[in-house]
Amino acid sequence: MLEELENRDKHLIEQAITPTSSIREAHVGMPILAQRSRALAFFEFWPSSIVYLPIVVQWLFKAVRYRGLTLPLCANPGFYLGGLVGESKAENFRQAGDYARQFIAPWCRVVNDGVNSKRLLTKTLREMNIEGLSFPLIAKPDMGCRGRGVRIVRDRMELAEYLQQFPEKASVILQELIPWEPEAGIFYIRRPDEQKGRIFSLTLKYQPYVYGNGVDSLQTLIEQDPRAGKLAHLYLGRHRKYLNEVLEPGQPFRLAFTGSHSLGSIFRDGRDLITEELTEAFDRISRDIDGFYFGRFDVRFAHERSLRAGKDFRIVEINGISSEAGHIWDADSSLKEVYKTLFHQYDMLFEIGAINRKRGYKPESLIQVLQSWAKETRLVRRYPDAE
């Protein structure tokens, strides 16, 4: 049995590190990716300024009611600005105690301090060795969002290339490549005056694939796919060196690795997977993260059965108050569901912030938020392309 599991993990790593391989199965361990009544919800890729305009109005209304424009920053007093913007992924991880830490995928952080590329690579390899990390692994910005700059690095050469493209004085997270394809966003909320929280949302994140037919090129497969064809601008440039290839019949080709909706991942409502066992697992983890009450865990898991049981998962990111309930981006969702969910989410955010303010926490200023937003925006523009 152990040998079977080891062989399975080897195959899954092979599938993870290259968009096309000898593997002929996709979404192993995930619920079947059922066809929706439409490829995309009509609002799914509206500009953020339009989608979130009602939320801005709600925020201002709540700010007047609670007498604090930046009150939500108190919701996670252990995170920089509550995890709204400009926070460090590494510092979020470091808020975890001994129990929670064992569920976080091993990682290290390296600062591109402007030394020559050879010394930077040597320093990075040394940090990897200290943490027991080996290739292939995930490289991603320490500060950033929506999957920007997230790549698989397969060897020293790819790591050196990634580091050279990375902005000077910025930090890189290197993290173990978890050998499970299934990924989920688990949105957890707990009032500070309660012992037990709840999983508010569970989003299944499917890596998008097209499948060869032995005739058409990859470009044609993408352009003719009901969903991928509508998002071809996200995929064609990313896979330009493969576009003329003709895949064997049934051969899957992965279009996106990063579990980010804005970069082409497929989101599905997974709330039916929420169980008492899963809730208890994240309750215990969350209580061991200093100053954390509201946010999303991005996790990789072995199988939907194990996720229901609250077992066999690894946390790859802990996100604060900028998180959202990703299930709203299911293609079968509706605008009514989007705003019902988001309004309730931000109601809870202000409520938790108010409770923590009474406990003595003070929110940072709007100026600090704007400065952090400007810094993050400048960095994100300079990150390497995501995979």
C-alpha positions in Angstrom: 0.0 0.0 0.0 2.8 2.4 0.9 4.5 1.7 -2.4 1.2 2.4 -4.3 0.9 5.8 -2.5 4.6 6.7 -3.3 4.1 5.8 -7.0 0.9 7.9 -7.1 2.7 10.9 -5.6 5.5 10.5 -8.2 3.0 10.5 -11.0 1.2 13.6 -9.5 4.5 15.5 -9.3 5.2 14.6 -12.9 1.8 16.0 -13.9 2.4 19.1 -11.8 5.7 20.1 -13.1 4.8 20.1 -16.8 1.6 21.1 -18.5 1.7 17.9 -20.7 3.0 14.5 -19.8 2.3 10.8 -20.1 -0.4 11.1 -17.4 -3.8 10.8 -18.9 -5.9 11.7 -15.8 -6.8 15.2 -14.7 -8.4 16.4 -11.4 -7.4 13.2 -9.6 -9.1 13.2 -6.1 -11.5 16.0 -7.0 -15.3 15.7 -7.5 -16.1 15.4 -11.2 -16.0 18.7 -12.9 -19.6 18.8 -14.1 -20.6 20.9 -17.1 -22.5 24.0 -16.1 -25.4 25.5 -17.9 -23.0 28.2 -19.2 -19.3 28.3 -19.7 -18.9 31.6 -17.8 -21.3 33.6 -15.6 -22.1 36.9 -17.4 -20.6 38.9 -14.6 -17.6 36.6 -13.9 -14.9 38.8 -15.4 -16.5 42.2 -14.9 -13.9 44.9 -13.9 -13.4 44.9 -10.2 -14.4 48.6 -10.0 -17.9 47.6 -11.2 -18.3 44.4 -9.2 -17.2 45.9 -5.9 -18.9 49.3 -6.1 -21.8 48.1 -4.0 -19.3 46.8 -1.4 -17.6 50.2 -1.3 -21.0 51.8 -0.5 -21.6 49.1 2.2 -18.1 49.8 3.7 -18.8 53.5 3.9 -22.2 52.9 5.5 -20.7 50.5 8.1 -17.8 53.0 8.7 -20.3 55.6 9.8 -22.3 53.2 11.9 -19.3 51.8 13.7 -17.4 55.1 13.7 -14.3 53.8 12.0 -13.3 53.7 8.3 -10.5 51.3 8.9 -12.1 49.3 11.7 -12.0 46.0 9.8 -8.2 46.1 10.2 -8.8 45.1 13.8 -10.4 41.8 12.7 -7.0 40.0 12.5 -4.8 41.9 14.9 -2.0 39.4 14.4 -1.7 40.2 10.7 -0.2 43.4 9.2 -3.3 45.7 8.4 -5.4 42.7 9.2 -4.3 41.0 6.0 -5.9 43.7 3.8 -2.9 44.7 1.7 0.9 44.7 1.8 1.1 41.8 4.3 3.9 39.2 4.2 2.9 35.6 3.5 5.9 34.5 5.6 4.8 36.7 8.6 1.3 35.2 8.4 2.8 31.7 8.5 4.9 32.8 11.5 1.8 33.6 13.5 1.1 29.9 13.6 1.9 27.9 16.7 3.4 24.4 16.9 0.1 22.7 16.2 -0.9 24.8 13.2 2.6 24.8 11.7 2.5 21.1 11.0 -0.2 21.6 8.4 1.6 24.4 6.5 3.6 23.2 3.5 7.4 23.6 4.3 8.8 26.9 3.1 11.6 29.5 3.3 11.9 33.1 2.5 14.7 34.8 0.6 15.3 38.5 0.0 16.6 39.7 -3.4 19.1 42.0 -1.7 20.8 43.1 -4.9 23.9 40.9 -4.6 25.2 39.3 -7.8 23.0 36.5 -9.2 25.5 33.7 -8.3 25.7 34.8 -4.6 21.9 35.1 -4.5 21.4 31.6 -5.9 24.0 30.2 -3.4 22.2 32.0 -0.5 18.8 30.7 -1.7 20.0 27.1 -2.1 21.5 27.3 1.4 18.1 28.4 2.8 16.4 25.6 1.0 18.8 23.1 2.5 18.1 24.4 6.0 14.4 23.9 5.5 14.8 20.5 3.8 13.4 21.8 0.5 14.3 20.2 -2.9 13.3 20.6 -6.5 10.7 20.9 -7.9 9.1 23.5 -5.7 6.9 26.6 -5.8 8.3 30.1 -6.1 6.0 33.0 -5.3 6.2 36.6 -4.1 6.1 37.1 -0.3 3.9 40.1 -0.9 1.2 39.8 -3.6 -2.2 38.5 -4.5 -4.3 36.7 -7.0 -1.5 34.3 -8.0 0.8 37.0 -9.5 4.3 35.7 -10.0 3.6 32.1 -8.8 5.7 29.6 -10.7 7.0 26.0 -10.5 10.8 26.0 -10.4 12.1 22.6 -11.5 15.8 22.9 -11.1 18.7 25.3 -10.2 18.6 26.9 -13.7 14.9 27.8 -13.4 15.4 29.1 -9.9 18.2 31.3 -11.0 16.1 32.6 -13.9 13.2 33.4 -11.5 15.4 35.2 -9.0 16.9 37.3 -11.8 13.5 38.4 -12.9 12.4 39.3 -9.4 12.4 42.9 -8.2 15.4 44.0 -6.1 14.7 44.3 -2.3 11.6 42.1 -2.6 11.2 38.8 -0.9 10.5 35.4 -2.5 8.8 32.4 -0.8 10.0 29.0 -1.9 7.6 26.2 -0.8 7.3 22.5 -1.2 5.4 21.3 -4.2 2.5 19.3 -2.7 2.0 16.1 -4.7 -1.8 16.5 -4.8 -3.6 18.3 -7.5 -6.9 19.0 -5.6 -7.0 22.5 -4.3 -9.6 24.4 -2.2 -10.1 27.8 -0.7 -11.5 27.4 2.8 -12.9 30.6 4.2 -13.1 30.6 8.0 -14.7 33.1 10.4 -14.8 33.1 14.2 -16.0 35.8 16.6 -13.3 36.6 19.2 -15.8 36.0 22.0 -16.6 32.5 20.7 -14.6 29.2 21.0 -16.0 27.7 17.8 -16.0 29.3 14.4 -17.4 28.2 11.0 -16.4 27.6 7.5 -18.3 30.3 5.7 -17.3 29.2 2.2 -15.5 26.3 0.5 -14.3 26.8 -3.1 -12.9 24.0 -5.2 -10.2 25.2 -7.6 -9.8 23.2 -10.8 -6.8 23.5 -13.0 -8.2 24.0 -16.5 -7.3 21.4 -19.2 -7.9 20.9 -22.9 -7.7 17.4 -24.4 -6.0 16.3 -27.6 -7.8 14.7 -30.5 -4.7 13.8 -32.6 -5.7 16.4 -35.3 -5.9 19.9 -33.9 -3.1 22.1 -32.6 -3.1 23.3 -29.0 -4.0 26.8 -30.1 -7.1 25.4 -31.9 -8.1 23.3 -28.9 -7.9 26.4 -26.7 -9.8 28.6 -29.1 -12.6 26.0 -29.6 -13.0 25.1 -26.0 -16.3 26.4 -24.6 -14.7 28.1 -21.6 -11.0 28.4 -22.5 -11.9 30.0 -25.8 -13.5 32.9 -23.9 -10.3 33.3 -21.9 -7.8 32.6 -24.6 -6.0 35.8 -23.8 -5.0 34.2 -20.5 -3.6 31.0 -22.0 -2.2 31.6 -25.5 0.8 33.8 -24.4 1.5 31.6 -21.4 1.9 28.5 -23.7 3.2 30.1 -26.8 6.0 27.4 -27.3 3.4 24.6 -27.4 0.7 26.3 -29.5 1.6 24.3 -32.7 1.8 21.0 -31.0 -0.8 18.3 -31.8 -1.7 16.2 -28.8 -2.5 12.5 -28.8 -6.2 11.6 -28.5 -7.3 12.1 -24.9 -4.0 13.6 -23.8 -4.7 16.4 -21.2 -2.8 19.7 -21.4 -2.9 21.9 -18.3 -3.6 25.6 -19.1 -3.0 27.0 -15.6 -1.4 25.8 -12.4 -2.0 28.6 -10.0 -5.4 28.4 -8.2 -6.3 32.0 -9.1 -9.6 32.7 -10.7 -8.2 35.9 -12.4 -5.5 33.8 -14.0 -7.8 31.2 -15.4 -8.5 28.6 -12.7 -12.1 27.2 -12.6 -13.9 27.8 -9.4 -16.8 25.6 -8.2 -19.0 25.9 -5.1 -17.8 23.2 -2.7 -19.8 24.0 0.3 -21.4 20.5 0.2 -18.0 19.2 1.4 -18.1 21.1 4.7 -18.5 18.7 7.6 -18.2 18.9 11.3 -14.9 17.1 11.1 -13.5 19.6 8.6 -14.8 22.5 10.7 -13.2 21.1 13.8 -9.9 20.7 12.0 -9.8 24.3 11.0 -11.1 25.5 14.3 -8.1 23.9 16.1 -5.7 25.3 13.5 -7.1 28.8 13.6 -7.1 29.0 17.4 -3.3 28.3 17.1 -2.7 31.2 14.8 -2.1 34.4 16.8 -4.6 37.1 16.2 -6.5 35.4 13.3 -10.3 35.4 13.1 -11.3 36.0 9.5 -9.7 34.8 6.3 -9.1 32.1 3.8 -6.8 29.1 3.9 -5.6 27.9 0.5 -5.0 24.2 0.8 -4.0 21.2 -1.3 -5.6 17.9 -0.3 -5.3 14.3 -1.2 -9.0 13.4 -2.0 -12.4 14.8 -1.4 -13.1 12.0 1.1 -10.0 13.0 3.2 -11.0 16.7 3.0 -14.5 15.9 4.4 -12.8 14.0 7.2 -10.5 16.9 7.9 -7.3 14.9 7.0 -4.5 14.8 4.5 -4.3 18.5 3.5 -1.6 21.1 3.5 -2.0 24.8 3.8 -0.1 26.7 1.1 -1.3 30.3 2.1 -3.1 32.0 4.9 -5.0 35.1 3.7 -6.5 37.8 5.9 -9.4 40.3 5.5 -8.9 40.8 1.7 -10.1 37.2 1.2 -13.4 36.6 -0.4 -15.8 33.6 -0.6 -14.6 32.2 -3.9 -17.7 30.0 -4.4 -19.5 33.1 -5.8 -17.4 32.7 -9.0 -19.0 29.4 -9.9 -20.3 29.7 -13.4 -23.8 28.8 -12.1 -23.8 31.5 -9.5 -25.9 34.6 -9.7 -25.5 38.3 -8.9 -28.0 37.8 -6.1 -25.7 35.1 -4.6 -22.6 37.3 -5.1 -24.0 40.2 -3.2 -25.8 38.2 -0.6 -22.5 36.5 0.2 -20.3 39.6 0.0 -22.6 41.7 2.1 -22.8 39.1 4.8 -19.0 38.7 4.7 -18.4 42.4 5.3 -21.1 42.6 8.0 -19.1 39.9 9.9 -15.8 41.7 9.2 -17.0 45.0 10.8 -18.6 43.1 13.7 -15.4 41.2 14.5 -13.4 44.5 14.1 -15.7 46.2 16.6 -15.3 43.3 19.1 -11.5 43.5 18.9 -11.6 47.3 19.2 -13.4 46.9 22.5 -10.6 44.4 23.5 -8.1 47.2 23.1 -6.9 46.9 19.5 -6.6 50.0 17.4 -6.9 50.1 13.6 -4.1 51.6 11.5 -4.7 54.8 9.5 -6.0 55.1 6.0 -2.7 56.7 5.0 -0.9 53.5 6.0 -3.3 51.4 4.0 -2.8 53.6 0.9 1.0 53.6 1.3 1.0 49.8 1.5 -1.4 49.5 -1.4 0.9 51.7 -3.6 4.0 49.6 -2.6 2.3 46.3 -3.4 1.0 47.6 -6.7 4.4 48.7 -7.8 5.9 45.3 -6.9 3.1 43.3 -8.6 3.8 45.0 -11.9 7.4 43.8 -11.8 6.8 40.2 -10.8 7.6 37.4 -13.3 4.7 35.8 -15.2 2.6 33.2 -13.4 2.5 29.6 -14.6 
